[in-house]
Amino acid sequence: VRGMISSALHTADGKVWRVVQKVIDRREAWPRLAKENAAMLLAFAQGAHGSIRATPHTGFFWGSRDFLYLVCRYIRARPEIFDPMVTAMFEEVYSMDPELPAEVIDAVFKELLVHEGLTFNQCEHVIDKLMQRGEQMEYLFHEWSGVFPALPAAARQALAKGLLPSIGRCPHAALDFVLKELDALPQPEGHESALASHPFAS
């Protein structure tokens, strides 16, 4: 698997990455191989095998984008590796190459936050990591603010909450999104116990 991924990182050929995806999927049927899959993908994201852009650039695109799409799809149904993989993407991968932060953000919005099966806590972890990288806020708003309203409910709530500490830097499209999410929150029923499950309680 390591050799396959290392080779695939040389190219953004879609068929190459379909093979990688198929191999990963087939190995998931066996628990030992599934654990190896998780460990290997996390190792690449953490930089254990060098930068995912360390090889000479031989084409217009790198395979790093496809690798990030693959790991985002991979962790959607694997909560045991979700948090460490998200952390690796926003910490180690971010630092590998100047263009990789944009690719991480693209992958997160195209393949992760759009998934209906994510919990609010998972979405909140993603958004917390995203908002820690303030230097990428302009790119985030320019490329993705238009899709904020189309995200699933858990992702919308986590994103609206995550934007609050940076509200002074938000464009009007993002502010409109936050206002709409605040309006959509259920009204309190007067019970203190209901506060614990409120997405904006903490």
Order of alpha helices (4+ residues) and beta strands (2+ residues): alpha-alpha-alpha-alpha-alpha-alpha-alpha-alpha-alpha-alpha
